[in-house]
Amino acid sequence: MRAVVLVGGFGTRLRPLTLTIPKPMLPVGHRPIVENVIRMLAAAGINEVVLGLGFKPEPFVEAFPDGVCAGIPLHYAVEPEPLDTAGAIRFAAEHAGINETFVVVNGDVLTDLDISALIAFHKDRGAQATMHLTPVDDPSAYGVAVIDDLGQVQRFVEKPAPGTAPSNLINAGTYVLEPSVLQRIPTGRKVSIEREIFPLIVQDGGLYALATNDYWIDAGRPEPYLQANLDMIDAVRRSASAPAIEPGAKVDPSALVRHSLVSAGALVEAGADIKDSVVLAGAIIRQGAVVHSSIVMGEVGNGASITDTMVGATGNVAPGVTLVHALVPDPTLL
C-alpha cells in the first residue's frame, strides 16, 4: 500500500525557523518531522511514500538523494501551484499513478497511531474515506466530527466557532481513502478536503472515523513543536524517543543543560544555561548565555538571555541582550 504525505505548506506559523527550511524538514528528536512520519508509515507496512511537495522542494531531494527514507522508496510530486489539501492529494496521487486504497498523512502530524488498525477499520466498514480522530480540550481550531456507534460520520464541521463544536473529537490528519475520492476533487483550482470533500462524502454515508487516545501532536506551531521535541526525551511516546544531547553536539562541561535537546552540529559554550529548549544543528550558544523555553537555529551572544523565543538560522541575539517572546529575525520586518 502507498501513502501520500502532504509537505507543501509554507510553514508561516514557525517563522523564522522556516525562512530557510521547510517545516517538515525541521527536526523532532534530531530527525526531520517528515522522517518521523515515514517511519510511522513503514511500521504499518506502507511500501512507497509520495511526497506532495510545493514550497521549497529542493531540501527534501537533498536530504534523501537516493530517493529513500527510513527504508521506504519516495516519489516526489511537486505542485505547479498551491492546490490546498484536496487538490494536493489528487495531484500527488495521480502523479504517482495511485489506483487503489491509499493512506494520506499531514506532514506536520506526529502520532503513535497504529495505521494498520486504521486501514483494517476502513476496509471492515467498506468506507470511501476514513479519518483518524483524537479528543482535544478546545476543538475550535480543527475539523470536528460526530460519529455513531459504528464510526460512521454523521456530521463534520471545519473550525467551528468557540463553544459551538458538536463534539471534542477532531480530525487528526491521517486518512485512508479509496481512489474514487480523487474523482470528487475538482481540478484547476484550490480545493479543501476538510471544507468541500468530506461534507460531500458524509452526505453519501461513506465517511467513517476511528477515534483513539494515542499520542498526537500538530507540530506546525511553536509551542507544540517545542513540546514534540521535549516529548522525545520524556518517555511519553510509545514508538519514538531520542537522546537529549545528540552525539556530535559540542557542549562545554561547565554548561548547564536541563530538559532540552541539543543536536549534532550545535555549539554550547562555557557557563551557558539551557532549559526546556531545543538547540538545533548549526546553533551557537555563547559563553554565559541563558536559553529557556526557546528554539535556536542561529546564535545567542555572550551573556544574552532569551525566554519563549525562536531564533532562526540567520538570527543573531547580541551579547547581553534580554528577549522574551521574541522572533529573531522578526519575519514581519523581512
C-alpha positions as CSV (number, residue, x, y, z in Angstrom):
1,M,0.0,0.0,0.0
2,R,1.1,3.5,-0.8
3,A,0.8,6.8,1.2
4,V,0.7,10.4,0.3
5,V,2.4,12.8,2.8
6,L,1.4,16.4,2.4
7,V,4.5,18.6,2.9
8,G,3.9,21.5,0.6
9,G,2.8,24.2,3.1
10,F,4.6,27.5,3.7
11,G,5.1,26.9,7.5
12,T,4.3,30.6,8.3
13,R,3.5,29.9,11.9
14,L,7.0,28.6,12.5
15,R,8.8,31.6,11.1
16,P,11.7,32.5,11.4
17,L,12.7,28.8,11.6
18,T,11.1,28.1,8.3
19,L,12.6,31.1,6.5
20,T,15.5,28.8,5.5
21,I,14.0,25.3,5.7
22,P,10.5,23.8,5.0
23,K,8.5,23.0,8.1
24,P,8.5,19.2,7.6
25,M,12.3,19.2,7.4
26,L,12.6,20.7,10.9
27,P,13.9,18.2,13.3
28,V,11.9,16.5,16.1
29,G,14.1,14.2,18.2
30,H,17.1,15.1,15.9
31,R,15.5,13.8,12.7
32,P,13.2,15.7,10.3
33,I,9.5,15.7,11.0
34,V,8.9,14.0,7.7
35,E,11.2,11.2,8.5
36,N,9.4,10.6,11.8
37,V,6.1,10.4,9.8
38,I,7.6,8.0,7.2
39,R,8.9,5.7,10.0
40,M,5.4,5.5,11.4
41,L,4.1,4.6,7.9
42,A,6.8,2.0,7.4
43,A,5.7,0.3,10.7
44,A,2.2,-0.1,9.2
45,G,3.6,-1.8,6.0
46,I,3.5,1.1,3.6
47,N,5.8,0.3,0.8
48,E,6.0,3.7,-1.0
49,V,5.5,7.3,0.1
50,V,4.5,10.0,-2.3
51,L,5.7,13.4,-1.0
52,G,3.2,16.1,-2.0
53,L,5.6,19.0,-2.5
54,G,5.2,22.7,-3.2
55,F,7.2,25.3,-1.3
56,K,10.9,24.6,-1.4
57,P,11.1,21.1,-2.7
58,E,14.9,21.1,-3.1
59,P,15.7,20.4,0.6
60,F,13.7,17.2,0.5
61,V,15.5,15.9,-2.5
62,E,18.8,16.9,-1.0
63,A,18.0,15.2,2.3
64,F,17.1,11.9,0.6
65,P,19.3,11.9,-2.5
66,D,18.8,8.2,-3.2
67,G,15.1,8.6,-3.1
68,V,14.7,6.5,0.1
69,C,13.7,7.5,3.6
70,A,13.6,5.0,6.5
71,G,13.9,2.2,4.0
72,I,10.8,3.4,2.1
73,P,11.1,4.5,-1.6
74,L,10.0,8.1,-2.2
75,H,8.1,9.6,-5.1
76,Y,8.3,13.3,-5.5
77,A,5.1,15.2,-6.7
78,V,5.8,18.9,-7.0
79,E,2.7,21.0,-7.3
80,P,2.9,23.7,-10.0
81,E,0.9,26.0,-7.7
82,P,-0.7,25.7,-4.3
83,L,-3.8,23.5,-4.6
84,D,-4.9,23.2,-0.9
85,T,-5.4,19.9,0.8
86,A,-7.7,18.0,-1.5
87,G,-6.1,19.4,-4.7
88,A,-2.7,18.4,-3.3
89,I,-3.9,14.9,-2.6
90,R,-5.4,14.4,-6.1
91,F,-2.3,15.9,-7.8
92,A,0.1,13.7,-5.8
93,A,-1.9,10.5,-6.1
94,E,-2.4,10.9,-9.9
95,H,1.3,11.9,-10.4
96,A,2.3,8.6,-8.7
97,G,-0.4,6.6,-10.5
98,I,-2.2,5.5,-7.4
99,N,-5.3,3.5,-8.3
100,E,-6.1,1.5,-5.1
101,T,-6.7,2.2,-1.4
102,F,-4.1,4.6,0.0
103,V,-3.2,6.5,3.1
104,V,-2.8,10.3,3.5
105,V,-0.9,12.0,6.3
106,N,-0.5,15.7,7.0
107,G,3.2,16.2,7.1
108,D,3.3,18.1,10.5
109,V,1.3,15.5,12.5
110,L,3.2,13.3,14.9
111,T,1.4,10.4,16.4
112,D,1.7,6.8,17.8
113,L,-1.4,5.8,15.9
114,D,-1.4,2.2,14.6
115,I,-2.1,3.0,11.0
116,S,-2.5,-0.7,10.1
117,A,-5.5,-0.7,12.5
118,L,-7.0,2.4,10.8
119,I,-6.6,0.6,7.4
120,A,-8.3,-2.5,8.8
121,F,-11.2,-0.4,10.2
122,H,-11.6,1.3,6.8
123,K,-11.8,-2.0,4.9
124,D,-14.2,-3.5,7.5
125,R,-16.6,-0.6,7.1
126,G,-16.4,-0.5,3.4
127,A,-15.8,3.2,3.6
128,Q,-15.0,5.6,0.9
129,A,-12.8,7.6,3.3
130,T,-11.8,7.1,6.9
131,M,-10.2,9.6,9.2
132,H,-8.3,9.3,12.5
133,L,-9.9,11.3,15.3
134,T,-8.4,12.4,18.6
135,P,-10.0,14.2,21.6
136,V,-8.9,17.8,22.5
137,D,-9.9,20.3,25.0
138,D,-10.6,23.1,22.5
139,P,-11.7,21.8,19.1
140,S,-12.5,25.2,17.6
141,A,-9.2,25.3,15.6
142,Y,-9.8,22.0,13.9
143,G,-12.3,19.9,11.9
144,V,-14.8,18.3,14.3
145,A,-16.7,15.1,13.7
146,V,-19.8,13.5,15.2
147,I,-19.8,9.7,14.8
148,D,-22.3,6.9,15.6
149,D,-21.5,3.6,17.3
150,L,-20.1,2.1,14.1
151,G,-17.9,5.0,13.5
152,Q,-19.9,6.5,10.6
153,V,-19.5,10.2,10.5
154,Q,-22.9,11.9,10.9
155,R,-21.6,15.4,10.8
156,F,-18.3,17.2,10.0
157,V,-17.7,20.8,10.8
158,E,-14.4,22.6,9.9
159,K,-13.2,25.0,12.6
160,P,-16.5,25.7,14.5
161,A,-16.8,28.9,16.5
162,P,-15.6,28.6,20.1
163,G,-18.3,26.9,22.2
164,T,-20.3,25.6,19.2
165,A,-18.4,22.4,18.4
166,P,-20.7,19.4,18.2
167,S,-18.0,17.1,19.9
168,N,-14.4,17.2,21.1
169,L,-13.2,14.7,18.5
170,I,-11.1,16.4,15.9
171,N,-9.7,15.4,12.5
172,A,-6.2,14.3,13.4
173,G,-4.8,14.5,9.9
174,T,-4.4,10.8,8.9
175,Y,-6.8,9.3,6.3
176,V,-7.4,6.1,4.4
177,L,-9.0,6.9,1.0
178,E,-10.4,4.9,-1.9
179,P,-9.3,6.1,-5.3
180,S,-12.9,7.1,-6.1
181,V,-12.5,10.0,-3.7
182,L,-10.0,11.5,-6.2
183,Q,-12.7,11.9,-8.8
184,R,-14.7,14.1,-6.4
185,I,-12.0,16.6,-6.2
186,P,-12.3,19.3,-8.9
187,T,-9.1,20.2,-10.9
188,G,-7.9,23.6,-11.9
189,R,-8.4,25.3,-8.5
190,K,-7.7,25.1,-4.8
191,V,-9.9,22.5,-3.1
192,S,-10.1,21.8,0.7
193,I,-10.7,18.2,1.6
194,E,-12.0,19.4,5.0
195,R,-14.4,22.0,3.8
196,E,-15.6,20.6,0.5
197,I,-14.9,16.9,0.0
198,F,-15.5,15.4,3.5
199,P,-19.0,17.0,3.8
200,L,-19.9,15.5,0.4
201,I,-18.9,12.0,1.5
202,V,-20.8,12.5,4.7
203,Q,-24.0,13.1,2.6
204,D,-23.3,9.7,0.9
205,G,-22.8,7.9,4.2
206,G,-19.3,6.9,3.1
207,L,-17.1,8.8,5.6
208,Y,-16.0,6.8,8.7
209,A,-13.7,7.7,11.6
210,L,-11.7,5.9,14.2
211,A,-11.2,7.8,17.5
212,T,-8.2,6.8,19.6
213,N,-6.3,8.2,22.6
214,D,-2.9,7.6,21.0
215,Y,-0.1,10.2,21.4
216,W,-0.9,13.0,18.9
217,I,0.5,16.5,18.3
218,D,0.3,19.0,15.5
219,A,3.9,20.2,15.3
220,G,3.1,23.1,13.0
221,R,3.1,25.8,15.7
222,P,5.9,27.0,18.0
223,E,4.6,25.6,21.3
224,P,3.6,22.2,20.0
225,Y,6.8,22.0,18.0
226,L,8.9,22.6,21.1
227,Q,6.7,20.1,23.1
228,A,7.1,17.5,20.4
229,N,10.8,17.6,20.8
230,L,10.7,17.5,24.6
231,D,8.3,14.6,24.5
232,M,11.1,12.6,22.7
233,I,13.2,12.7,25.9
234,D,10.3,12.4,28.4
235,A,9.3,8.8,27.6
236,V,5.8,9.8,26.7
237,R,5.9,8.3,23.2
238,R,5.2,4.6,22.6
239,S,7.1,4.4,19.4
240,A,9.8,7.0,19.4
241,S,12.5,8.6,21.6
242,A,15.7,10.5,21.3
243,P,18.9,11.3,23.3
244,A,18.8,14.8,25.0
245,I,22.3,15.6,23.6
246,E,23.0,14.0,20.2
247,P,26.4,12.6,19.6
248,G,28.3,15.3,17.6
249,A,27.0,18.2,19.7
250,K,29.7,20.2,21.3
251,V,28.7,21.1,24.9
252,D,31.2,22.6,27.3
253,P,31.3,20.6,30.5
254,S,30.5,23.7,32.6
255,A,27.3,24.4,30.6
256,L,24.0,23.5,32.3
257,V,21.6,21.7,30.0
258,R,18.3,20.8,31.6
259,H,15.3,19.1,30.0
260,S,16.5,20.1,26.5
261,L,17.6,18.7,23.2
262,V,20.9,19.7,21.6
263,S,21.5,18.4,18.1
264,A,24.7,17.3,16.4
265,G,26.5,20.3,14.9
266,A,25.4,22.7,17.7
267,L,27.9,24.5,19.9
268,V,27.2,25.3,23.6
269,E,30.0,27.3,25.3
270,A,31.1,27.5,28.9
271,G,28.6,28.6,31.6
272,A,25.6,28.6,29.3
273,D,22.3,27.8,30.9
274,I,19.8,25.9,28.7
275,K,16.4,24.7,30.0
276,D,13.2,23.4,28.3
277,S,14.7,24.3,24.9
278,V,15.7,22.9,21.5
279,V,19.1,23.8,20.1
280,L,19.3,22.7,16.5
281,A,22.3,21.9,14.3
282,G,24.3,24.9,13.5
283,A,23.2,26.9,16.6
284,I,25.8,28.6,18.7
285,I,25.1,29.4,22.4
286,R,27.9,31.6,23.6
287,Q,29.5,31.8,27.0
288,G,27.2,32.6,29.8
289,A,24.1,32.8,27.6
290,V,20.7,31.8,29.0
291,V,18.2,30.0,26.8
292,H,14.9,29.0,28.4
293,S,11.8,27.6,26.7
294,S,13.2,28.6,23.3
295,I,14.2,27.1,19.9
296,V,17.5,28.2,18.5
297,M,19.0,27.7,15.0
298,G,21.2,30.8,15.0
299,E,23.5,32.4,17.5
300,V,22.9,33.7,21.1
301,G,25.6,36.0,22.2
302,N,27.8,36.1,25.3
303,G,25.6,36.7,28.4
304,A,22.4,37.2,26.4
305,S,19.1,35.8,27.8
306,I,16.2,34.6,25.8
307,T,12.9,33.1,27.0
308,D,10.0,31.8,24.8
309,T,11.9,32.9,21.8
310,M,12.6,31.5,18.3
311,V,16.0,32.3,16.7
312,G,16.1,31.4,13.0
313,A,19.2,30.2,11.1
314,T,20.2,33.8,10.2
315,G,19.2,35.2,13.7
316,N,21.8,36.7,16.0
317,V,21.0,37.7,19.5
318,A,23.5,40.4,20.5
319,P,25.7,39.9,23.6
320,G,24.0,40.9,26.9
321,V,20.5,41.4,25.3
322,T,17.4,40.1,27.1
323,L,14.5,38.9,25.0
324,V,11.1,37.5,25.9
325,H,8.5,36.2,23.4
326,A,10.7,37.3,20.5
327,L,11.3,36.2,16.9
328,V,14.9,36.7,15.6
329,P,15.0,37.8,12.9
330,D,11.5,39.3,13.0
331,P,9.7,37.9,10.0
332,T,7.4,40.9,9.7
333,L,10.4,43.1,9.0
334,L,11.8,41.0,6.2
